[in-house]
Structure formats: C-alpha cells, structure tokens
Amino acid sequence: MTTAEERALLRRAIALAGEAGERGDPPFGSLLAGPDGAVLAQERNTTRSDADITAHPELKLARWAARELDAVTAAGTTLYTSCEPCGMCAAVIRQAGLRRVVFALSGEQLAGIRAGSGRPPVPQVGPALFEEVRETVARYYPPYPR
C-alpha cells in the first residue's frame, strides 16, 4: 500500500500525464524521487512531439539517472509514474539501478481503457547460434567460465 506522501507524488505524475495529453502527446508522466521524497527530475511523454517512439517519461528518467546519478544514489530512488512501465522502460529502469517503481495505472487497466495498437505481435525466433555468439559476448563480461 502507498503512503500519503507517495500518493502525492503519484498525483504529480498524473498531472504531468495530463500536461502531456494537453500538448498532443500520449498522457503519461513520471518523476524520480530521492529517498527523502524530494523530486530529482520529472518528465512527460513526448513520443509525438519529438517524433521518437522511445520518448516515454520512465525511459527518459532512467536514462537521466544513469547519466547523472552515481550507483548508490540511483539505488535509493523511486520512480513514480502515471502508468506501469512497459517492457522497454522496465528493462532500462532495471539497467539504471533504480530502487523501485510506484505506478497509478496498471498495464492491464490501461489495456481496458485504450484500444489496441492495431499492430500484430512481432514473432521472435531464438536462441540460435549460442556457441558462435558466446565468445563475442563473454569477452565483454570476464571472467568467462569455461
């Protein structure tokens, strides 16, 4: 369950979502708070206005955190967002080392509100050629167990 302070931060994320919608972008907003609840950065969705399908506010904040915060500070942050992060954003949030995410609307709830994208799922095939790719990737992540 969320605290009163967390609900206030979620309401700010929802207000950012409203601002994005008013500007013609999809209505999603997020903010990143430190351990004390102070807002470190905030973003709105700008996928249409920036003509960038990756301009989700959660992704932009995770990238900001990875660039601007040291690992210890990032590990103390909480991302407050109007909607549960998509798979792309969740992966970047994890890579940035953020501590946790608090969201107002789940992905399932969003699917009930929003019509589908009209695009079919993209099939994925793999893994394949593991032995051929293992050495290339392993050189970056030593030590490599043989």
Sequence and secondary structure as in RCSB ss.txt:
>XXXX:A:sequence
MTTAEERALLRRAIALAGEAGERGDPPFGSLLAGPDGAVLAQERNTTRSDADITAHPELKLARWAARELDAVTAA
GTTLYTSCEPCGMCAAVIRQAGLRRVVFALSGEQLAGIRAGSGRPPVPQVGPALFEEVRETVARYYPPYPR
>XXXX:A:secstr
   HHHHHHHHHHHHHHHHHHHTTS S EEEEE TTS EEEEEE  TTTTT TT  HHHHHHHHHHHHS HHHHT
T EEEEEE   HHHHHHHHHHT  EEEEEE HHHHHHHS   S           HHHHHHHHHTTS S   
